Structure formats: structure tokens, C-alpha cells
Amino acid sequence: MLRFLVIFLSIPLTIYSQDSRETVAILDFEGRGISQLEAQTLTDRFRTALASAGALRLVERQMMEEVLQEQGFQQTGCTSDECAVEVGQLLGVQNMIGGAIGRVGKTFTIDMRMFSVQTGENIRTKNVSYGGAVDGLIIEIEILAYEISGLKAPDPLIAKRKAGIVAQPIVTGPSKTRFGAMMRSMFIPGMGQFYSGRKKWGYIWLISELGIGGGLYLFGSQYLTSFDAYNTSIDQYRNETDVDMIAEYKAEAQGHHSDMDAAATQAETLAYAAAGVWAANVLHALITGPKKDDDEDTASFQSSPFRLVYDPSTGASLINFSFSIGR
């Protein structure tokens, strides 16, 4: 069977014996941080761009897959140098191209190499870093197809890459201020601290105020209960004619009145405590909130004509200057 495959593959090589271009086969790129389906899609786009470049003679994907399946190989599992060289020998090509597409944080990386099947040595290696949406890798992969072929990418393709440069401020989203933290804590204790990223203090102020509020509710309920009992005793005292019962109702009314005074005193104390905690919480939110200097620096930068720009073609950060000239 192996002899048949060698003869089968030698037919197109004989037909194109006058073609001086080197033959090459492409293994599917390995996906690291992106799905294998995305990696295969980008491999297909790379294969198409390499064929368009025309500097290398490319083995068709279908022919390659037939040979790999016949010999029990799978492209996705062929990542070692030994496997790639063996596949290249089976295909009868001079060179192989393989690589990986990875992602670290918000940055994508493409690493690829073309190596000799006969010697196993690298002929050409290319790598690029790109920051942006994953679909922006399509342009990068097309440019690499020309560069790995030893050619300069066409100007329209380079223009597409440059058009992808977007000026972005260093700090995105609305800026936070001390005033914003203070206003939030004025409405709900602890909210200003949560706003400033101080969750521990936010929970402390919120739980403290809730605890005091629970005490106020408890003593308020005791006051109302004692008040109702006091009124009942007074009514009984006024309507009673028996001397002994009059004295008993009087004592009960005095006891309920004392309970009312105690509950009112406790509730008043807790009300002062709640006001103190609320004021301290607002002051704390103002003092520990986002610094004013940082806010002013952020605002001045966002309104400045100077902005930080990321250039995916070089992987460098640049300073962009722009100004309005009117309509």
C-alpha cells in the first residue's frame, strides 16, 4: 500500500517536473487559548493565502488527509517534529509548515515555521503578536502566508492591517470620584465604599446600620406595646370603683409608663447612634474614595488630543495626536 501511495503521489510531481517551485504541505495549526475549530479555520485561510502568493507549490488538503488516514495519522495529533517529518516523507514534499495560535490575556500570538523534510532544519520561522478581536487574526494569517513564502505582503493587505489600528484611551469607562462615593453612602451606608472597591468597609458600615436599625425597631415595638397597655390600665383605673382594684390599676399604669420611658430612652440612644454611624460612613466614603488627583489626571488625559495606540503590525504602543478642524 505504501508503494502505491508513493507512485500515486509521484504522478503530479512528474507532471509538474518543470515547475521549479518547492513543494510544501501544511499541518493544521494547534489552538492554544482558542478553539480547535477556530484554529482550523485560520489554517484554511492561511492555505488559501499561501496558494495565492504562488511562491510554493502546495499539496491539496484532500490528498493530504487521504494519506494521513491511510497511515493512521491525524493532523490534530501530529505536533512533534518526528511526526511532521514522517508525514512529509509520505506526502513526498520537500517542506512542511506547522505552527500554533495562542492567546495570553487579550493578546493573540501566532508562531509558525517552515522546515525541510529531508534535514528537519528550519527554513524560515515567523511569529506575530496581535491585540484585538479574534477575527483580526485573519489579516495577520494572510500576511504571514506571504512572509513565510519569502515574499512581501501586498500593499492592500498591509493597508487593511493598518486600518485596524484603533486609538484607545489608557483608562476606559467612566471615572470614579470621591464625591460619587460620598453621595452613594448618603443614600445607603456602605455603598460608597463598595463603589470605591473597599468591600470590607462597605459590609462593616452596612451591617452596623442594619444592626442599629433592628434595635430601633425592637425598642419602638416595645414602646408601642407599653403605650397600649398603659392606656388600657388608665381606662380601667378611671372606670373602677373598688379601692383595691383602683390601686392595682394605678400600679400597672405606672409600670407600663416606666416601660415606655425605658423603651423611648433606648430608642433615642440608638437613633443618635444611627445618625453618628451614618455621618461617619459618609465621611469615611469621602476620605477613602477615589483620589481627586487621579480623577483629574484621567479626565485631562481623556480630553487630551494625545492618546495611546496599539499597532498590531509591530506589537508596539504608540502615541496618537488628533485635533478637530471643524465641519
C-alpha positions, 0 to 999 in steps of 0.5 A, spaced: 500 500 500 505 504 501 508 503 494 502 505 491 501 511 495 508 513 493 507 512 485 500 515 486 503 521 489 509 521 484 504 522 478 503 530 479 510 531 481 512 528 474 507 532 471 509 538 474 517 536 473 518 543 470 515 547 475 521 549 479 517 551 485 518 547 492 513 543 494 510 544 501 504 541 505 501 544 511 499 541 518 493 544 521 495 549 526 494 547 534 489 552 538 492 554 544 487 559 548 482 558 542 478 553 539 480 547 535 475 549 530 477 556 530 484 554 529 482 550 523 479 555 520 485 560 520 489 554 517 484 554 511 485 561 510 492 561 511 492 555 505 488 559 501 493 565 502 499 561 501 496 558 494 495 565 492 502 568 493 504 562 488 511 562 491 510 554 493 507 549 490 502 546 495 499 539 496 491 539 496 488 538 503 484 532 500 490 528 498 493 530 504 488 527 509 487 521 504 494 519 506 494 521 513 488 516 514 491 511 510 497 511 515 493 512 521 495 519 522 491 525 524 493 532 523 490 534 530 495 529 533 501 530 529 505 536 533 512 533 534 517 534 529 518 526 528 511 526 526 511 532 521 517 529 518 514 522 517 508 525 514 512 529 509 516 523 507 509 520 505 506 526 502 513 526 498 514 534 499 520 537 500 517 542 506 512 542 511 509 548 515 506 547 522 505 552 527 500 554 533 495 560 535 495 562 542 492 567 546 495 570 553 490 575 556 487 579 550 493 578 546 493 573 540 500 570 538 501 566 532 508 562 531 509 558 525 515 555 521 517 552 515 522 546 515 525 541 510 523 534 510 529 531 508 534 535 514 528 537 519 532 544 519 528 550 519 527 554 513 524 560 515 520 561 522 515 567 523 511 569 529 506 575 530 503 578 536 496 581 535 491 585 540 484 585 538 478 581 536 479 574 534 477 575 527 483 580 526 487 574 526 485 573 519 489 579 516 495 577 520 494 569 517 494 572 510 500 576 511 504 571 514 502 566 508 506 571 504 512 572 509 513 565 510 513 564 502 519 569 502 515 574 499 512 581 501 505 582 503 501 586 498 500 593 499 492 592 500 493 587 505 498 591 509 493 597 508 487 593 511 492 591 517 493 598 518 486 600 518 485 596 524 489 600 528 484 603 533 486 609 538 484 607 545 484 611 551 489 608 557 483 608 562 476 606 559 469 607 562 467 612 566 471 615 572 470 614 579 470 620 584 470 621 591 464 625 591 460 619 587 462 615 593 460 620 598 453 621 595 452 613 594 453 612 602 448 618 603 443 614 600 445 607 603 451 606 608 456 602 605 455 603 598 460 608 597 465 604 599 463 598 595 463 603 589 470 605 591 472 597 591 473 597 599 468 591 600 470 590 607 468 597 609 462 597 605 459 590 609 462 593 616 458 600 615 452 596 612 451 591 617 452 596 623 446 600 620 442 594 619 444 592 626 442 599 629 436 599 625 433 592 628 434 595 635 430 601 633 425 597 631 425 592 637 425 598 642 419 602 638 415 595 638 416 595 645 414 602 646 408 601 642 406 595 646 407 599 653 403 605 650 397 600 649 397 597 655 398 603 659 392 606 656 388 600 657 390 600 665 388 608 665 381 606 662 380 601 667 383 605 673 378 611 671 372 606 670 373 602 677 370 603 683 373 598 688 379 601 692 383 595 691 382 594 684 383 602 683 390 601 686 392 595 682 390 599 676 394 605 678 400 600 679 400 597 672 399 604 669 405 606 672 409 600 670 407 600 663 409 608 663 416 606 666 416 601 660 415 606 655 420 611 658 425 605 658 423 603 651 423 611 648 430 612 652 433 606 648 430 608 642 433 615 642 440 612 644 440 608 638 437 613 633 443 618 635 447 612 634 444 611 627 445 618 625 453 618 628 454 611 624 451 614 618 455 621 618 461 617 619 460 612 613 459 618 609 465 621 611 469 615 611 466 614 603 469 621 602 476 620 605 477 613 602 474 614 595 477 615 589 483 620 589 481 627 586 488 627 583 487 621 579 480 623 577 483 629 574 489 626 571 484 621 567 479 626 565 485 631 562 488 625 559 481 623 556 480 630 553 487 630 551 488 630 543 494 625 545 492 618 546 495 611 546 495 606 540 496 599 539 499 597 532 498 590 531 503 590 525 509 591 530 506 589 537 508 596 539 504 602 543 504 608 540 502 615 541 496 618 537 495 626 536 488 628 533 485 635 533 478 637 530 478 642 524 471 643 524 465 641 519 
